[in-house]
Amino acid sequence: MTEKHLTLSEKLMNIQHELKAPKNLRNNFGGYNYRNAESILEALKPLLVKYGATVTITDTVEEIGGRIYIKATATIYDAENPSFEPCRVTAYAREAETKKGMDDAQITGATSSYARKYALNGLFLLDDTQDVDTEAYQKAERSAQNAPKTQGNKTAPKPKAKPQEAPQAVAEPTPAGAPETDQARTELREYLKKHGIDGMIVAQACNLNKNSTHEDYVEALAYAMNLVKSMGGVP
């Protein structure tokens, strides 16, 4: 407990300053480290004891635009002065309609964990942004593209292709790294930035990764536009 009687705002300020929640988890697709709600809570508990405060996290389910969202609320209370008005922050995460390898209960649980993490991020001023607009994400995608082999200062000549019969035209997805894919990714990134949408939400919902194609980014952009429309905005 504290010796000096601090207001809840002062306690929260000190906790925000001292809280160190390491990004101890790894996303191999995006090539970056991140933290989850459990990591934040583990680092937070000693500070709550130190400053005489408690934190609760609650969930509610809301339907917006015909889709299901989990609304997480993180609230900090003054344990030494229960009469003080608590401080709370809310965050939303949308349930995916389907997610490979997960049943309905697991989808809801994962969505809840995601919303809770961002509610805690907002309450304690933690920056956990790793989305399609970050340097780490772009670096991971660039590293996936094979650089041309060189001989000295010259680019190794490509072997001459042997004459082959003309293959039948087959419609295939535009691969990652192609100009069309880069353009679609850039358009998505700019749209998310313009409308203030967390890119991680879109990347998770649309399963974007370093191997995503032009078609994947187009679908993700449509998803983001529908999200803006469902929240009452203008796409």
C-alpha positions in Angstrom: 0.0 0.0 0.0 1.0 3.6 -0.5 2.2 5.9 2.3 1.0 9.0 0.7 -2.7 9.3 -0.1 -2.8 9.5 -3.9 -5.9 10.2 -6.0 -6.9 7.5 -8.4 -5.7 9.6 -11.3 -2.3 9.9 -9.7 -2.1 6.2 -9.1 -3.1 5.5 -12.7 -0.5 7.9 -13.9 2.2 6.1 -11.9 1.1 2.7 -13.0 1.1 3.9 -16.7 4.6 5.2 -16.2 6.0 2.1 -14.5 4.2 -0.7 -16.3 6.5 -2.7 -18.5 4.7 -5.5 -20.4 7.2 -7.2 -22.7 6.2 -8.5 -26.1 7.0 -12.1 -25.2 5.0 -13.8 -27.9 5.9 -14.3 -31.6 3.9 -14.1 -34.8 5.8 -16.1 -37.3 3.6 -15.0 -40.2 4.1 -11.3 -39.6 7.6 -11.6 -38.3 7.1 -9.6 -35.1 6.7 -10.0 -31.3 3.5 -9.0 -29.5 1.9 -9.2 -26.1 -1.5 -10.6 -25.1 -3.9 -9.7 -22.2 -2.4 -12.3 -20.0 1.1 -10.8 -20.4 -0.2 -7.3 -19.5 -2.1 -8.6 -16.4 1.0 -10.5 -15.2 3.1 -7.3 -15.3 0.3 -5.2 -13.9 -0.5 -7.2 -10.7 2.5 -6.1 -8.6 1.9 -2.4 -9.4 -1.8 -2.8 -8.3 -0.6 -4.1 -5.0 2.0 -1.3 -4.8 -0.5 1.5 -5.3 -3.5 0.0 -3.7 -5.7 -0.4 -6.8 -7.7 -3.1 -8.5 -8.7 -3.8 -12.1 -11.6 -5.7 -13.5 -12.4 -6.6 -17.1 -15.9 -7.4 -18.3 -17.4 -8.4 -21.7 -20.7 -7.7 -23.3 -22.0 -8.9 -26.7 -23.4 -6.3 -29.1 -24.8 -6.6 -32.6 -23.8 -3.8 -35.0 -24.8 -3.9 -38.6 -25.9 -7.5 -38.4 -22.5 -8.7 -37.0 -21.5 -9.7 -33.5 -19.0 -7.7 -31.6 -17.4 -8.3 -28.2 -17.2 -5.1 -26.1 -14.5 -5.3 -23.4 -14.4 -2.8 -20.6 -11.2 -2.5 -18.4 -11.9 -0.6 -15.1 -9.4 0.5 -12.4 -10.7 1.1 -8.9 -9.0 2.7 -5.9 -8.9 -0.1 -3.3 -7.9 2.4 -0.5 -10.7 4.9 -1.3 -13.7 2.9 -2.7 -15.7 6.2 -3.0 -13.4 7.5 -5.7 -14.9 7.4 -9.2 -13.3 4.5 -11.2 -11.7 5.0 -14.6 -12.6 2.7 -17.5 -11.8 2.2 -21.1 -13.7 0.1 -23.7 -12.6 -1.7 -26.8 -14.4 -3.6 -29.5 -13.5 -6.7 -31.5 -15.7 -8.4 -34.2 -16.3 -12.1 -34.2 -15.2 -13.8 -37.5 -18.1 -15.7 -39.1 -15.7 -18.7 -39.5 -12.1 -19.4 -38.6 -10.3 -22.5 -39.6 -9.6 -24.9 -36.8 -12.0 -23.1 -34.3 -15.5 -23.8 -33.2 -18.0 -21.1 -32.2 -16.9 -21.0 -28.6 -13.2 -20.7 -29.5 -14.0 -17.8 -31.9 -15.8 -15.9 -29.2 -13.0 -16.6 -26.7 -10.3 -15.4 -29.1 -12.3 -12.3 -29.9 -12.8 -11.6 -26.2 -9.1 -11.9 -25.5 -8.4 -9.5 -28.4 -10.8 -6.9 -27.2 -9.6 -7.2 -23.6 -6.0 -6.6 -24.7 -6.9 -3.4 -26.4 -9.0 -2.2 -23.5 -6.0 -2.7 -21.3 -3.7 -1.0 -23.9 -6.0 2.0 -23.8 -6.2 2.2 -20.0 -2.5 1.8 -19.4 -1.2 3.6 -22.6 0.5 0.5 -24.1 1.3 0.6 -27.8 0.8 -2.8 -29.3 0.2 -1.9 -32.9 1.5 -4.5 -35.4 -0.7 -4.3 -38.5 -0.4 -4.1 -42.3 0.8 -0.4 -41.9 3.8 -1.2 -39.7 7.5 -1.5 -40.7 7.7 -4.9 -39.1 4.9 -6.2 -41.2 6.3 -4.7 -44.4 9.8 -6.1 -43.6 8.4 -9.5 -43.2 6.7 -9.3 -46.6 9.8 -8.0 -48.3 12.0 -10.7 -46.8 9.7 -13.3 -48.3 10.5 -12.1 -51.8 13.6 -13.7 -53.3 16.2 -11.2 -54.3 17.9 -11.9 -57.7 21.2 -13.7 -57.5 24.3 -11.7 -58.5 27.8 -12.5 -59.8 30.1 -9.7 -58.7 28.4 -6.5 -59.5 26.4 -8.0 -62.3 23.0 -9.7 -62.1 23.3 -13.3 -63.1 21.8 -13.9 -66.5 18.6 -16.0 -66.6 18.9 -19.3 -68.3 17.3 -19.5 -71.7 13.9 -21.2 -71.6 13.5 -24.2 -73.7 10.7 -24.0 -76.3 7.5 -25.4 -74.8 4.0 -25.9 -75.9 1.8 -23.0 -75.0 0.1 -23.9 -71.7 -3.6 -23.6 -71.4 -4.8 -20.4 -69.7 -5.5 -20.9 -66.1 -6.8 -18.2 -63.8 -4.5 -18.1 -60.7 -4.3 -15.7 -57.8 -1.8 -12.8 -58.3 1.2 -13.8 -56.1 2.6 -11.9 -53.2 5.2 -9.4 -54.4 3.6 -8.7 -57.8 2.9 -5.0 -58.6 -0.8 -5.6 -58.5 -0.5 -7.1 -55.0 1.7 -4.2 -53.8 -0.8 -1.7 -55.1 -3.7 -3.4 -53.4 -1.8 -3.6 -50.1 -1.0 0.1 -50.3 -4.6 1.0 -51.0 -5.7 -1.1 -48.0 -3.1 0.5 -45.8 -4.1 4.1 -46.8 -7.8 3.3 -46.3 -7.2 1.9 -42.8 -5.1 5.0 -41.9 -7.8 7.4 -43.3 -10.6 5.8 -41.3 -8.6 5.1 -38.2 -9.1 1.4 -38.3 -6.8 -1.0 -36.4 -5.1 -3.0 -39.2 -4.6 -5.9 -36.9 -8.4 -6.4 -36.7 -8.6 -6.6 -40.5 -5.5 -8.7 -40.8 -6.8 -11.2 -38.3 -10.3 -11.3 -39.7 -9.1 -11.8 -43.3 -6.1 -14.0 -42.5 -3.6 -11.7 -44.1 0.0 -12.8 -44.0 3.3 -12.5 -46.0 1.8 -14.8 -48.7 -1.4 -12.9 -49.2 -2.3 -12.3 -52.8 -3.9 -9.3 -54.7 -7.3 -10.9 -54.3 -6.8 -11.3 -50.6 -6.1 -7.6 -50.2 -9.1 -6.6 -52.3 -11.3 -8.8 -50.1 -9.8 -7.2 -47.0 -10.5 -3.7 -48.4 -14.1 -4.7 -49.0 -14.3 -6.0 -45.4 -12.9 -2.7 -44.1 -15.4 -0.7 -46.1 -18.2 -2.8 -44.7 -16.9 -2.3 -41.2 -16.9 1.5 -41.6 -20.4 1.4 -43.1 -21.7 -0.8 -40.2 -20.3 1.7 -37.7 -22.3 4.5 -39.4 -19.4 6.0 -41.3 -19.0 6.8 -45.0 -16.9 4.2 -46.8 
